Amino acid sequence: MSWGNSYPKEYHLFLEKFHKGEYYECHDLLEEIWLGEKQNRFLQGLIQLSVALYHYEYGNVKGARMMLKAAFQYLEHYRPKHWGLDVEELCHHIQVCIAHLPNRDVLSLEEAKSHPLPHFRLSFDPSGEGMPQG
């Protein structure tokens, strides 16, 4: 897959959906790109982050914890910046979310809504380091 000096449209849509909290859609958008280049661990980390946040929204703390840890393991290798994202900051936020998780495996929907994970935005600079090479 070749994108020249631009990001895939699905990546831009992912960023928009992420900031709206539409994590299931985030997963689907990135998976479209990832299926074309399964060796891309950066995309895999973002997919797992999206899945983690989606799991937590529905009270699956165990799944969220597992996916947050996996996302961190994939993304930490792309510090400080990659594909225009401040990965250093993102990894910090992932660690904050992990620390914020309750010491339980499951929450009710009401508990998950009343105790949300700390909100964060992805810091994106389209001229940033780590442009896709395709």
N, CA, C and O atoms as a printed pandas DataFrame, in Angstrom:
     atom_number atom_name residue_name chain_id  residue_number  x_coord  y_coord  z_coord
0              1         N          MET        A               1    0.843   -1.170    0.000
1              2        CA          MET        A               1    0.000    0.000    0.000
2              3         C          MET        A               1    0.893    1.239    0.000
3              4         O          MET        A               1    1.830    1.320    0.795
4              5         N          SER        A               2    0.621    2.194   -0.869
5              6        CA          SER        A               2    1.450    3.388   -0.947
6              7         C          SER        A               2    0.595    4.635   -0.792
7              8         O          SER        A               2   -0.422    4.782   -1.470
8              9         N          TRP        A               3    1.004    5.536    0.098
9             10        CA          TRP        A               3    0.253    6.756    0.353
10            11         C          TRP        A               3    1.041    8.001    0.007
11            12         O          TRP        A               3    0.547    9.113    0.196
12            13         N          GLY        A               4    2.253    7.841   -0.495
13            14        CA          GLY        A               4    3.064    9.023   -0.758
14            15         C          GLY        A               4    3.346    9.744    0.545
15            16         O          GLY        A               4    3.765    9.127    1.525
16            17         N          ASN        A               5    3.119   11.038    0.559
17            18        CA          ASN        A               5    3.381   11.839    1.758
18            19         C          ASN        A               5    2.109   12.215    2.499
19            20         O          ASN        A               5    2.036   13.289    3.097
20            21         N          SER        A               6    1.120   11.358    2.468
21            22        CA          SER        A               6   -0.119   11.670    3.175
22            23         C          SER        A               6   -0.577   10.460    3.979
23            24         O          SER        A               6   -0.098    9.341    3.800
24            25         N          TYR        A               7   -1.503   10.727    4.852
25            26        CA          TYR        A               7   -2.055    9.670    5.683
26            27         C          TYR        A               7   -3.300    9.102    5.016
27            28         O          TYR        A               7   -4.000    9.817    4.299
28            29         N          PRO        A               8   -3.580    7.827    5.245
29            30        CA          PRO        A               8   -4.803    7.246    4.684
30            31         C          PRO        A               8   -6.039    7.974    5.227
31            32         O          PRO        A               8   -6.048    8.421    6.374
32            33         N          LYS        A               9   -7.066    8.087    4.405
33            34        CA          LYS        A               9   -8.298    8.777    4.844
34            35         C          LYS        A               9   -8.886    8.103    6.074
35            36         O          LYS        A               9   -9.461    8.775    6.929
36            37         N          GLU        A              10   -8.750    6.782    6.178
37            38        CA          GLU        A              10   -9.275    6.063    7.347
38            39         C          GLU        A              10   -8.579    6.517    8.633
39            40         O          GLU        A              10   -9.187    6.530    9.703
40            41         N          TYR        A              11   -7.303    6.887    8.518
41            42        CA          TYR        A              11   -6.546    7.356    9.680
42            43         C          TYR        A              11   -7.104    8.697   10.162
43            44         O          TYR        A              11   -7.283    8.907   11.362
44            45         N          HIS        A              12   -7.375    9.595    9.223
45            46        CA          HIS        A              12   -7.979   10.883    9.589
46            47         C          HIS        A              12   -9.353   10.670   10.225
47            48         O          HIS        A              12   -9.688   11.317   11.217
48            49         N          LEU        A              13  -10.142    9.766    9.655
49            50        CA          LEU        A              13  -11.461    9.464   10.222
50            51         C          LEU        A              13  -11.327    8.844   11.611
51            52         O          LEU        A              13  -12.117    9.137   12.508
52            53         N          PHE        A              14  -10.320    7.986   11.781
53            54        CA          PHE        A              14  -10.046    7.396   13.093
54            55         C          PHE        A              14   -9.833    8.494   14.133
55            56         O          PHE        A              14  -10.408    8.445   15.220
56            57         N          LEU        A              15   -9.004    9.486   13.797
57            58        CA          LEU        A              15   -8.727   10.571   14.742
58            59         C          LEU        A              15  -10.007   11.322   15.106
59            60         O          LEU        A              15  -10.220   11.652   16.272
60            61         N          GLU        A              16  -10.851   11.590   14.125
61            62        CA          GLU        A              16  -12.126   12.266   14.384
62            63         C          GLU        A              16  -13.016   11.423   15.298
63            64         O          GLU        A              16  -13.575   11.927   16.272
64            65         N          LYS        A              17  -13.140   10.144   14.976
65            66        CA          LYS        A              17  -14.002    9.254   15.763
66            67         C          LYS        A              17  -13.460    9.075   17.179
67            68         O          LYS        A              17  -14.231    9.007   18.136
68            69         N          PHE        A              18  -12.136    8.999   17.314
69            70        CA          PHE        A              18  -11.528    8.831   18.631
70            71         C          PHE        A              18  -11.905   10.005   19.524
71            72         O          PHE        A              18  -12.287    9.812   20.679
72            73         N          HIS        A              19  -11.801   11.209   19.000
73            74        CA          HIS        A              19  -12.107   12.389   19.804
74            75         C          HIS        A              19  -13.587   12.495   20.140
75            76         O          HIS        A              19  -13.962   13.195   21.081
76            77         N          LYS        A              20  -14.427   11.806   19.381
77            78        CA          LYS        A              20  -15.860   11.765   19.682
78            79         C          LYS        A              20  -16.209   10.602   20.610
79            80         O          LYS        A              20  -17.352   10.479   21.051
80            81         N          GLY        A              21  -15.215    9.739   20.911
81            82        CA          GLY        A              21  -15.472    8.589   21.775
82            83         C          GLY        A              21  -16.150    7.439   21.062
83            84         O          GLY        A              21  -16.762    6.588   21.707
84            85         N          GLU        A              22  -16.054    7.399   19.750
85            86        CA          GLU        A              22  -16.678    6.338   18.957
86            87         C          GLU        A              22  -15.633    5.238   18.697
87            88         O          GLU        A              22  -15.129    5.082   17.585
88            89         N          TYR        A              23  -15.333    4.490   19.754
89            90        CA          TYR        A              23  -14.201    3.566   19.729
90            91         C          TYR        A              23  -14.427    2.336   18.861
91            92         O          TYR        A              23  -13.479    1.819   18.270
92            93         N          TYR        A              24  -15.646    1.866   18.777
93            94        CA          TYR        A              24  -15.914    0.713   17.913
94            95         C          TYR        A              24  -15.621    1.081   16.464
95            96         O          TYR        A              24  -15.006    0.304   15.734
96            97         N          GLU        A              25  -16.060    2.262   16.050
97            98        CA          GLU        A              25  -15.803    2.731   14.694
98            99         C          GLU        A              25  -14.307    2.929   14.462
99           100         O          GLU        A              25  -13.809    2.688   13.362
100          101         N          CYS        A              26  -13.594    3.368   15.497
101          102        CA          CYS        A              26  -12.134    3.536   15.396
102          103         C          CYS        A              26  -11.477    2.216   15.016
103          104         O          CYS        A              26  -10.629    2.157   14.126
104          105         N          HIS        A              27  -11.883    1.171   15.702
105          106        CA          HIS        A              27  -11.348   -0.160   15.428
106          107         C          HIS        A              27  -11.577   -0.536   13.972
107          108         O          HIS        A              27  -10.656   -0.980   13.287
108          109         N          ASP        A              28  -12.804   -0.360   13.502
109          110        CA          ASP        A              28  -13.134   -0.742   12.126
110          111         C          ASP        A              28  -12.322    0.044   11.103
111          112         O          ASP        A              28  -11.847   -0.522   10.119
112          113         N          LEU        A              29  -12.161    1.342   11.330
113          114        CA          LEU        A              29  -11.418    2.180   10.383
114          115         C          LEU        A              29   -9.954    1.760   10.281
115          116         O          LEU        A              29   -9.414    1.639    9.181
116          117         N          LEU        A              30   -9.319    1.540   11.418
117          118        CA          LEU        A              30   -7.904    1.161   11.390
118          119         C          LEU        A              30   -7.706   -0.254   10.886
119          120         O          LEU        A              30   -6.692   -0.564   10.261
120          121         N          GLU        A              31   -8.672   -1.106   11.157
121          122        CA          GLU        A              31   -8.555   -2.482   10.680
122          123         C          GLU        A              31   -8.522   -2.524    9.153
123          124         O          GLU        A              31   -7.853   -3.376    8.568
124          125         N          GLU        A              32   -9.243   -1.604    8.506
125          126        CA          GLU        A              32   -9.215   -1.539    7.043
126          127         C          GLU        A              32   -7.797   -1.312    6.533
127          128         O          GLU        A              32   -7.384   -1.924    5.547
128          129         N          ILE        A              33   -7.052   -0.434    7.199
129          130        CA          ILE        A              33   -5.665   -0.171    6.802
130          131         C          ILE        A              33   -4.789   -1.357    7.181
131          132         O          ILE        A              33   -3.986   -1.833    6.378
132          133         N          TRP        A              34   -4.954   -1.829    8.416
133          134        CA          TRP        A              34   -4.096   -2.884    8.962
134          135         C          TRP        A              34   -4.189   -4.171    8.148
135          136         O          TRP        A              34   -3.189   -4.874    8.002
136          137         N          LEU        A              35   -5.358   -4.493    7.619
137          138        CA          LEU        A              35   -5.501   -5.718    6.825
138          139         C          LEU        A              35   -4.589   -5.705    5.607
139          140         O          LEU        A              35   -4.204   -6.761    5.105
140          141         N          GLY        A              36   -4.243   -4.513    5.131
141          142        CA          GLY        A              36   -3.332   -4.397    4.001
142          143         C          GLY        A              36   -1.871   -4.443    4.389
143          144         O          GLY        A              36   -1.005   -4.597    3.528
144          145         N          GLU        A              37   -1.587   -4.312    5.663
145          146        CA          GLU        A              37   -0.198   -4.342    6.135
146          147         C          GLU        A              37   -0.144   -4.816    7.588
147          148         O          GLU        A              37    0.083   -4.038    8.515
148          149         N          LYS        A              38   -0.357   -6.096    7.744
149          150        CA          LYS        A              38   -0.484   -6.681    9.082
150          151         C          LYS        A              38    0.787   -6.596    9.927
151          152         O          LYS        A              38    0.744   -6.844   11.132
152          153         N          GLN        A              39    1.908   -6.250    9.311
153          154        CA          GLN        A              39    3.142   -6.111   10.078
154          155         C          GLN        A              39    3.202   -4.762   10.804
155          156         O          GLN        A              39    4.133   -4.527   11.575
156          157         N          ASN        A              40    2.240   -3.882   10.577
157          158        CA          ASN        A              40    2.252   -2.540   11.152
158          159         C          ASN        A              40    1.807   -2.584   12.615
159          160         O          ASN        A              40    0.614   -2.575   12.916
160          161         N          ARG        A              41    2.782   -2.632   13.510
161          162        CA          ARG        A              41    2.504   -2.733   14.946
162          163         C          ARG        A              41    1.941   -1.430   15.515
163          164         O          ARG        A              41    1.239   -1.442   16.526
164          165         N          PHE        A              42    2.249   -0.315   14.868
165          166        CA          PHE        A              42    1.688    0.966   15.299
166          167         C          PHE        A              42    0.167    0.944   15.165
167          168         O          PHE        A              42   -0.553    1.285   16.104
168          169         N          LEU        A              43   -0.310    0.545   13.999
169          170        CA          LEU        A              43   -1.756    0.446   13.794
170          171         C          LEU        A              43   -2.373   -0.571   14.739
171          172         O          LEU        A              43   -3.465   -0.358   15.265
172          173         N          GLN        A              44   -1.674   -1.674   14.952
173          174        CA          GLN        A              44   -2.185   -2.697   15.858
174          175         C          GLN        A              44   -2.338   -2.132   17.271
175          176         O          GLN        A              44   -3.311   -2.434   17.963
176          177         N          GLY        A              45   -1.381   -1.315   17.694
177          178        CA          GLY        A              45   -1.479   -0.690   19.010
178          179         C          GLY        A              45   -2.663    0.254   19.123
179          180         O          GLY        A              45   -3.349    0.274   20.145
180          181         N          LEU        A              46   -2.907    1.039   18.074
181          182        CA          LEU        A              46   -4.055    1.954   18.088
182          183         C          LEU        A              46   -5.372    1.190   18.062
183          184         O          LEU        A              46   -6.343    1.589   18.704
184          185         N          ILE        A              47   -5.398    0.095   17.319
185          186        CA          ILE        A              47   -6.600   -0.748   17.294
186          187         C          ILE        A              47   -6.865   -1.296   18.694
187          188         O          ILE        A              47   -7.999   -1.265   19.173
188          189         N          GLN        A              48   -5.820   -1.797   19.344
189          190        CA          GLN        A              48   -6.008   -2.369   20.677
190          191         C          GLN        A              48   -6.395   -1.305   21.699
191          192         O          GLN        A              48   -7.152   -1.585   22.629
192          193         N          LEU        A              49   -5.885   -0.093   21.533
193          194        CA          LEU        A              49   -6.308    1.002   22.404
194          195         C          LEU        A              49   -7.801    1.265   22.225
195          196         O          LEU        A              49   -8.525    1.430   23.207
196          197         N          SER        A              50   -8.257    1.306   20.992
197          198        CA          SER        A              50   -9.681    1.528   20.711
198          199         C          SER        A              50  -10.539    0.424   21.314
199          200         O          SER        A              50  -11.584    0.691   21.907
200          201         N          VAL        A              51  -10.092   -0.808   21.158
201          202        CA          VAL        A              51  -10.823   -1.952   21.716
202          203         C          VAL        A              51  -10.865   -1.853   23.243
203          204         O          VAL        A              51  -11.897   -2.127   23.855
204          205         N          ALA        A              52   -9.751   -1.462   23.853
205          206        CA          ALA        A              52   -9.698   -1.330   25.312
206          207         C          ALA        A              52  -10.722   -0.322   25.813
207          208         O          ALA        A              52  -11.448   -0.590   26.770
208          209         N          LEU        A              53  -10.780    0.827   25.171
209          210        CA          LEU        A              53  -11.712    1.865   25.604
210          211         C          LEU        A              53  -13.158    1.438   25.380
211          212         O          LEU        A              53  -14.037    1.762   26.178
212          213         N          TYR        A              54  -13.396    0.724   24.309
213          214        CA          TYR        A              54  -14.731    0.185   24.038
214          215         C          TYR        A              54  -15.117   -0.839   25.115
215          216         O          TYR        A              54  -16.231   -0.807   25.639
216          217         N          HIS        A              55  -14.187   -1.743   25.438
217          218        CA          HIS        A              55  -14.452   -2.739   26.487
218          219         C          HIS        A              55  -14.828   -2.051   27.801
219          220         O          HIS        A              55  -15.789   -2.441   28.465
220          221         N          TYR        A              56  -14.059   -1.026   28.165
221          222        CA          TYR        A              56  -14.324   -0.377   29.445
222          223         C          TYR        A              56  -15.709    0.267   29.473
223          224         O          TYR        A              56  -16.410    0.199   30.483
224          225         N          GLU        A              57  -16.097    0.889   28.364
225          226        CA          GLU        A              57  -17.425    1.519   28.306
226          227         C          GLU        A              57  -18.540    0.536   28.634
227          228         O          GLU        A              57  -19.588    0.926   29.150
228          229         N          TYR        A              58  -18.315   -0.732   28.336
229          230        CA          TYR        A              58  -19.334   -1.755   28.575
230          231         C          TYR        A              58  -19.042   -2.596   29.812
231          232         O          TYR        A              58  -19.646   -3.651   30.009
232          233         N          GLY        A              59  -18.112   -2.125   30.648
233          234        CA          GLY        A              59  -17.874   -2.757   31.929
234          235         C          GLY        A              59  -16.898   -3.917   31.931
235          236         O          GLY        A              59  -16.700   -4.552   32.967
236          237         N          ASN        A              60  -16.285   -4.205   30.797
237          238        CA          ASN        A              60  -15.328   -5.307   30.712
238          239         C          ASN        A              60  -13.941   -4.798   31.111
239          240         O          ASN        A              60  -13.103   -4.507   30.258
240          241         N          VAL        A              61  -13.719   -4.698   32.412
241          242        CA          VAL        A              61  -12.471   -4.156   32.937
242          243         C          VAL        A              61  -11.300   -5.081   32.614
243          244         O          VAL        A              61  -10.216   -4.617   32.260
244          245         N          LYS        A              62  -11.521   -6.380   32.736
245          246        CA          LYS        A              62  -10.451   -7.343   32.452
246          247         C          LYS        A              62   -9.985   -7.205   30.996
247          248         O          LYS        A              62   -8.783   -7.169   30.732
248          249         N          GLY        A              63  -10.924   -7.129   30.062
249          250        CA          GLY        A              63  -10.577   -6.961   28.654
250          251         C          GLY        A              63   -9.890   -5.631   28.398
251          252         O          GLY        A              63   -8.937   -5.557   27.622
252          253         N          ALA        A              64  -10.375   -4.579   29.051
253          254        CA          ALA        A              64   -9.771   -3.252   28.896
254          255         C          ALA        A              64   -8.332   -3.258   29.387
255          256         O          ALA        A              64   -7.442   -2.720   28.728
256          257         N          ARG        A              65   -8.107   -3.866   30.543
257          258        CA          ARG        A              65   -6.756   -3.925   31.111
258          259         C          ARG        A              65   -5.807   -4.667   30.168
259          260         O          ARG        A              65   -4.696   -4.210   29.899
260          261         N          MET        A              66   -6.259   -5.802   29.680
261          262        CA          MET        A              66   -5.435   -6.614   28.785
262          263         C          MET        A              66   -5.098   -5.840   27.499
263          264         O          MET        A              66   -3.951   -5.847   27.053
264          265         N          MET        A              67   -6.088   -5.181   26.913
265          266        CA          MET        A              67   -5.882   -4.450   25.664
266          267         C          MET        A              67   -5.050   -3.182   25.866
267          268         O          MET        A              67   -4.250   -2.828   25.000
268          269         N          LEU        A              68   -5.229   -2.493   27.002
269          270        CA          LEU        A              68   -4.406   -1.314   27.280
270          271         C          LEU        A              68   -2.940   -1.698   27.413
271          272         O          LEU        A              68   -2.063   -1.009   26.893
272          273         N          LYS        A              69   -2.676   -2.796   28.110
273          274        CA          LYS        A              69   -1.289   -3.250   28.260
274          275         C          LYS        A              69   -0.696   -3.651   26.914
275          276         O          LYS        A              69    0.460   -3.342   26.627
276          277         N          ALA        A              70   -1.481   -4.335   26.091
277          278        CA          ALA        A              70   -1.001   -4.734   24.764
278          279         C          ALA        A              70   -0.761   -3.503   23.894
279          280         O          ALA        A              70    0.243   -3.430   23.184
280          281         N          ALA        A              71   -1.672   -2.542   23.946
281          282        CA          ALA        A              71   -1.515   -1.307   23.166
282          283         C          ALA        A              71   -0.229   -0.598   23.567
283          284         O          ALA        A              71    0.528   -0.142   22.711
284          285         N          PHE        A              72    0.014   -0.508   24.865
285          286        CA          PHE        A              72    1.238    0.143   25.345
286          287         C          PHE        A              72    2.473   -0.569   24.810
287          288         O          PHE        A              72    3.415    0.074   24.347
288          289         N          GLN        A              73    2.468   -1.899   24.874
289          290        CA          GLN        A              73    3.627   -2.666   24.410
290          291         C          GLN        A              73    3.910   -2.433   22.929
291          292         O          GLN        A              73    5.072   -2.358   22.527
292          293         N          TYR        A              74    2.873   -2.319   22.122
293          294        CA          TYR        A              74    3.071   -2.040   20.701
294          295         C          TYR        A              74    3.523   -0.601   20.469
295          296         O          TYR        A              74    4.456   -0.353   19.706
296          297         N          LEU        A              75    2.863    0.335   21.124
297          298        CA          LEU        A              75    3.083    1.750   20.822
298          299         C          LEU        A              75    4.370    2.313   21.405
299          300         O          LEU        A              75    4.930    3.255   20.845
300          301         N          GLU        A              76    4.853    1.764   22.512
301          302        CA          GLU        A              76    6.035    2.345   23.152
302          303         C          GLU        A              76    7.250    2.361   22.229
303          304         O          GLU        A              76    8.146    3.186   22.408
304          305         N          HIS        A              77    7.292    1.479   21.260
305          306        CA          HIS        A              77    8.426    1.413   20.335
306          307         C          HIS        A              77    8.395    2.527   19.293
307          308         O          HIS        A              77    9.347    2.691   18.531
308          309         N          TYR        A              78    7.313    3.288   19.256
309          310        CA          TYR        A              78    7.161    4.359   18.265
310          311         C          TYR        A              78    7.329    5.745   18.882
311          312         O          TYR        A              78    7.018    6.751   18.245
312          313         N          ARG        A              79    7.819    5.800   20.117
313          314        CA          ARG        A              79    8.088    7.077   20.776
314          315         C          ARG        A              79    9.231    7.777   20.060
315          316         O          ARG        A              79   10.080    7.084   19.499
316          317         N          PRO        A              80    9.308    9.064   20.041
317          318        CA          PRO        A              80    8.386   10.004   20.654
318          319         C          PRO        A              80    7.191   10.348   19.755
319          320         O          PRO        A              80    6.109   10.649   20.259
320          321         N          LYS        A              81    7.377   10.305   18.433
321          322        CA          LYS        A              81    6.279   10.648   17.519
322          323         C          LYS        A              81    6.261    9.672   16.355
323          324         O          LYS        A              81    7.300    9.186   15.909
324          325         N          HIS        A              82    5.056    9.397   15.875
325          326        CA          HIS        A              82    4.903    8.521   14.709
326          327         C          HIS        A              82    3.567    8.828   14.051
327          328         O          HIS        A              82    2.573    9.057   14.740
328          329         N          TRP        A              83    3.538    8.834   12.742
329          330        CA          TRP        A              83    2.334    9.139   11.953
330          331         C          TRP        A              83    1.655   10.401   12.466
331          332         O          TRP        A              83    0.427   10.492   12.484
332          333         N          GLY        A              84    2.454   11.367   12.878
333          334        CA          GLY        A              84    1.915   12.642   13.336
334          335         C          GLY        A              84    1.386   12.646   14.754
335          336         O          GLY        A              84    0.946   13.689   15.238
336          337         N          LEU        A              85    1.414   11.513   15.433
337          338        CA          LEU        A              85    0.911   11.432   16.816
338          339         C          LEU        A              85    2.044   11.590   17.819
339          340         O          LEU        A              85    3.161   11.121   17.600
340          341         N          ASP        A              86    1.737   12.253   18.913
341          342        CA          ASP        A              86    2.662   12.344   20.029
342          343         C          ASP        A              86    2.528   11.038   20.812
343          344         O          ASP        A              86    1.723   10.935   21.737
344          345         N          VAL        A              87    3.319   10.057   20.432
345          346        CA          VAL        A              87    3.220    8.717   21.021
346          347         C          VAL        A              87    3.732    8.723   22.458
347          348         O          VAL        A              87    3.263    7.946   23.290
348          349         N          GLU        A              88    4.687    9.593   22.749
349          350        CA          GLU        A              88    5.170    9.714   24.127
350          351         C          GLU        A              88    4.011   10.078   25.052
351          352         O          GLU        A              88    3.811    9.449   26.091
352          353         N          GLU        A              89    3.259   11.089   24.666
353          354        CA          GLU        A              89    2.104   11.519   25.448
354          355         C          GLU        A              89    1.032   10.426   25.486
355          356         O          GLU        A              89    0.424   10.187   26.530
356          357         N          LEU        A              90    0.805    9.777   24.368
357          358        CA          LEU        A              90   -0.192    8.711   24.301
358          359         C          LEU        A              90    0.161    7.575   25.258
359          360         O          LEU        A              90   -0.709    7.074   25.971
360          361         N          CYS        A              91    1.421    7.168   25.281
361          362        CA          CYS        A              91    1.844    6.096   26.196
362          363         C          CYS        A              91    1.637    6.509   27.652
363          364         O          CYS        A              91    1.253    5.690   28.488
364          365         N          HIS        A              92    1.892    7.778   27.947
365          366        CA          HIS        A              92    1.637    8.275   29.306
366          367         C          HIS        A              92    0.152    8.142   29.650
367          368         O          HIS        A              92   -0.194    7.682   30.738
368          369         N          HIS        A              93   -0.717    8.539   28.734
369          370        CA          HIS        A              93   -2.159    8.453   28.981
370          371         C          HIS        A              93   -2.611    7.006   29.150
371          372         O          HIS        A              93   -3.483    6.722   29.971
372          373         N          ILE        A              94   -2.032    6.103   28.392
373          374        CA          ILE        A              94   -2.382    4.685   28.540
374          375         C          ILE        A              94   -2.028    4.214   29.946
375          376         O          ILE        A              94   -2.814    3.512   30.583
376          377         N          GLN        A              95   -0.845    4.597   30.433
377          378        CA          GLN        A              95   -0.441    4.204   31.785
378          379         C          GLN        A              95   -1.376    4.802   32.839
379          380         O          GLN        A              95   -1.692    4.146   33.831
380          381         N          VAL        A              96   -1.816    6.037   32.627
381          382        CA          VAL        A              96   -2.765    6.671   33.551
382          383         C          VAL        A              96   -4.076    5.885   33.562
383          384         O          VAL        A              96   -4.653    5.645   34.622
384          385         N          CYS        A              97   -4.538    5.488   32.383
385          386        CA          CYS        A              97   -5.781    4.703   32.298
386          387         C          CYS        A              97   -5.637    3.360   33.005
387          388         O          CYS        A              97   -6.545    2.934   33.718
388          389         N          ILE        A              98   -4.510    2.696   32.812
389          390        CA          ILE        A              98   -4.275    1.407   33.473
390          391         C          ILE        A              98   -4.330    1.587   34.992
391          392         O          ILE        A              98   -4.949    0.789   35.695
392          393         N          ALA        A              99   -3.682    2.637   35.489
393          394        CA          ALA        A              99   -3.670    2.891   36.935
394          395         C          ALA        A              99   -5.067    3.233   37.456
395          396         O          ALA        A              99   -5.368    2.987   38.624
396          397         N          HIS        A             100   -5.910    3.791   36.612
397          398        CA          HIS        A             100   -7.258    4.215   37.000
398          399         C          HIS        A             100   -8.258    3.049   37.022
399          400         O          HIS        A             100   -9.334    3.165   37.609
400          401         N          LEU        A             101   -7.905    1.937   36.387
401          402        CA          LEU        A             101   -8.841    0.812   36.313
402          403         C          LEU        A             101   -9.149    0.265   37.703
403          404         O          LEU        A             101   -8.246    0.115   38.526
404          405         N          PRO        A             102  -10.410   -0.031   37.963
405          406        CA          PRO        A             102  -10.752   -0.629   39.256
406          407         C          PRO        A             102  -10.146   -2.026   39.376
407          408         O          PRO        A             102   -9.851   -2.683   38.378
408          409         N          ASN        A             103   -9.973   -2.450   40.599
409          410        CA          ASN        A             103   -9.368   -3.755   40.864
410          411         C          ASN        A             103  -10.433   -4.845   40.804
411          412         O          ASN        A             103  -10.579   -5.645   41.729
412          413         N          ARG        A             104  -11.168   -4.859   39.707
413          414        CA          ARG        A             104  -12.225   -5.842   39.463
414          415         C          ARG        A             104  -12.175   -6.213   37.994
415          416         O          ARG        A             104  -11.546   -5.521   37.194
416          417         N          ASP        A             105  -12.829   -7.290   37.641
417          418        CA          ASP        A             105  -12.863   -7.717   36.240
418          419         C          ASP        A             105  -14.045   -7.153   35.474
419          420         O          ASP        A             105  -13.979   -6.985   34.256
420          421         N          VAL        A             106  -15.138   -6.858   36.191
421          422        CA          VAL        A             106  -16.372   -6.439   35.525
422          423         C          VAL        A             106  -17.024   -5.308   36.315
423          424         O          VAL        A             106  -16.997   -5.292   37.545
424          425         N          LEU        A             107  -17.609   -4.368   35.584
425          426        CA          LEU        A             107  -18.437   -3.319   36.168
426          427         C          LEU        A             107  -19.799   -3.366   35.485
427          428         O          LEU        A             107  -19.919   -3.809   34.342
428          429         N          SER        A             108  -20.805   -2.911   36.186
429          430        CA          SER        A             108  -22.099   -2.751   35.519
430          431         C          SER        A             108  -21.974   -1.565   34.556
431          432         O          SER        A             108  -21.050   -0.761   34.672
432          433         N          LEU        A             109  -22.898   -1.464   33.621
433          434        CA          LEU        A             109  -22.885   -0.327   32.695
434          435         C          LEU        A             109  -22.972    0.994   33.451
435          436         O          LEU        A             109  -22.315    1.970   33.089
436          437         N          GLU        A             110  -23.780    1.017   34.493
437          438        CA          GLU        A             110  -23.932    2.229   35.292
438          439         C          GLU        A             110  -22.621    2.602   35.981
439          440         O          GLU        A             110  -22.241    3.772   36.017
440          441         N          GLU        A             111  -21.928    1.592   36.530
441          442        CA          GLU        A             111  -20.644    1.861   37.182
442          443         C          GLU        A             111  -19.613    2.370   36.176
443          444         O          GLU        A             111  -18.867    3.304   36.467
444          445         N          ALA        A             112  -19.574    1.763   35.010
445          446        CA          ALA        A             112  -18.615    2.188   33.990
446          447         C          ALA        A             112  -18.891    3.629   33.558
447          448         O          ALA        A             112  -17.962    4.411   33.356
448          449         N          LYS        A             113  -20.163    3.972   33.421
449          450        CA          LYS        A             113  -20.523    5.344   33.019
450          451         C          LYS        A             113  -20.231    6.354   34.126
451          452         O          LYS        A             113  -19.843    7.488   33.845
452          453         N          SER        A             114  -20.414    5.951   35.372
453          454        CA          SER        A             114  -20.198    6.890   36.476
454          455         C          SER        A             114  -18.730    6.971   36.905
455          456         O          SER        A             114  -18.357    7.868   37.661
456          457         N          HIS        A             115  -17.906    6.051   36.433
457          458        CA          HIS        A             115  -16.464    6.061   36.730
458          459         C          HIS        A             115  -15.675    5.916   35.428
459          460         O          HIS        A             115  -14.961    4.931   35.244
460          461         N          PRO        A             116  -15.800    6.890   34.526
461          462        CA          PRO        A             116  -15.112    6.755   33.234
462          463         C          PRO        A             116  -13.595    6.837   33.390
463          464         O          PRO        A             116  -13.080    7.369   34.373
464          465         N          LEU        A             117  -12.912    6.307   32.416
465          466        CA          LEU        A             117  -11.459    6.450   32.379
466          467         C          LEU        A             117  -11.124    7.911   32.096
467          468         O          LEU        A             117  -11.934    8.629   31.509
468          469         N          PRO        A             118   -9.939    8.355   32.508
469          470        CA          PRO        A             118   -9.556    9.740   32.215
470          471         C          PRO        A             118   -9.613   10.006   30.710
471          472         O          PRO        A             118   -9.108    9.222   29.906
472          473         N          HIS        A             119  -10.231   11.111   30.352
473          474        CA          HIS        A             119  -10.368   11.466   28.939
474          475         C          HIS        A             119   -9.058   12.072   28.431
475          476         O          HIS        A             119   -8.394   12.826   29.142
476          477         N          PHE        A             120   -8.704   11.738   27.218
477          478        CA          PHE        A             120   -7.543   12.366   26.595
478          479         C          PHE        A             120   -7.769   12.474   25.102
479          480         O          PHE        A             120   -8.544   11.720   24.513
480          481         N          ARG        A             121   -7.080   13.424   24.505
481          482        CA          ARG        A             121   -7.130   13.627   23.058
482          483         C          ARG        A             121   -5.794   13.201   22.484
483          484         O          ARG        A             121   -4.753   13.324   23.130
484          485         N          LEU        A             122   -5.838   12.708   21.278
485          486        CA          LEU        A             122   -4.611   12.354   20.579
486          487         C          LEU        A             122   -4.014   13.623   19.992
487          488         O          LEU        A             122   -4.686   14.342   19.252
488          489         N          SER        A             123   -2.758   13.902   20.316
489          490        CA          SER        A             123   -2.081   15.085   19.785
490          491         C          SER        A             123   -1.532   14.756   18.409
491          492         O          SER        A             123   -0.580   13.987   18.274
492          493         N          PHE        A             124   -2.144   15.348   17.386
493          494        CA          PHE        A             124   -1.810   15.035   15.998
494          495         C          PHE        A             124   -1.235   16.255   15.296
495          496         O          PHE        A             124   -1.813   17.341   15.327
496          497         N          ASP        A             125   -0.087   16.055   14.662
497          498        CA          ASP        A             125    0.550   17.079   13.830
498          499         C          ASP        A             125    0.791   16.440   12.473
499          500         O          ASP        A             125    1.693   15.614   12.342
500          501         N          PRO        A             126    0.010   16.799   11.456
501          502        CA          PRO        A             126    0.115   16.123   10.158
502          503         C          PRO        A             126    1.485   16.238    9.505
503          504         O          PRO        A             126    1.804   15.465    8.602
504          505         N          SER        A             127    2.294   17.185    9.945
505          506        CA          SER        A             127    3.640   17.292    9.380
506          507         C          SER        A             127    4.658   16.578   10.259
507          508         O          SER        A             127    5.865   16.698   10.049
508          509         N          GLY        A             128    4.169   15.840   11.236
509          510        CA          GLY        A             128    5.026   15.197   12.228
510          511         C          GLY        A             128    5.855   14.049   11.689
511          512         O          GLY        A             128    5.760   13.669   10.522
512          513         N          GLU        A             129    6.668   13.513   12.580
513          514        CA          GLU        A             129    7.587   12.421   12.246
514          515         C          GLU        A             129    6.834   11.132   11.939
515          516         O          GLU        A             129    5.684   10.946   12.334
516          517         N          GLY        A             130    7.517   10.259   11.228
517          518        CA          GLY        A             130    7.002    8.917   11.001
518          519         C          GLY        A             130    5.893    8.843    9.984
519          520         O          GLY        A             130    4.928    8.102   10.167
520          521         N          MET        A             131    6.017    9.602    8.913
521          522        CA          MET        A             131    5.001    9.550    7.848
522          523         C          MET        A             131    4.889    8.126    7.320
523          524         O          MET        A             131    5.883    7.403    7.275
524          525         N          PRO        A             132    3.687    7.718    6.922
525          526        CA          PRO        A             132    3.520    6.377    6.355
526          527         C          PRO        A             132    4.363    6.219    5.098
527          528         O          PRO        A             132    4.425    7.118    4.260
528          529         N          GLN        A             133    4.997    5.089    4.983
529          530        CA          GLN        A             133    5.819    4.824    3.806
530          531         C          GLN        A             133    5.112    3.921    2.817
531          532         O          GLN        A             133    5.405    3.936    1.621
532          533         N          GLY        A             134    4.163    3.123    3.336
533          534        CA          GLY        A             134    3.347    2.266    2.478
534          535         C          GLY        A             134    4.045    1.182    1.789
535          536         O          GLY        A             134    3.424    0.419    1.049
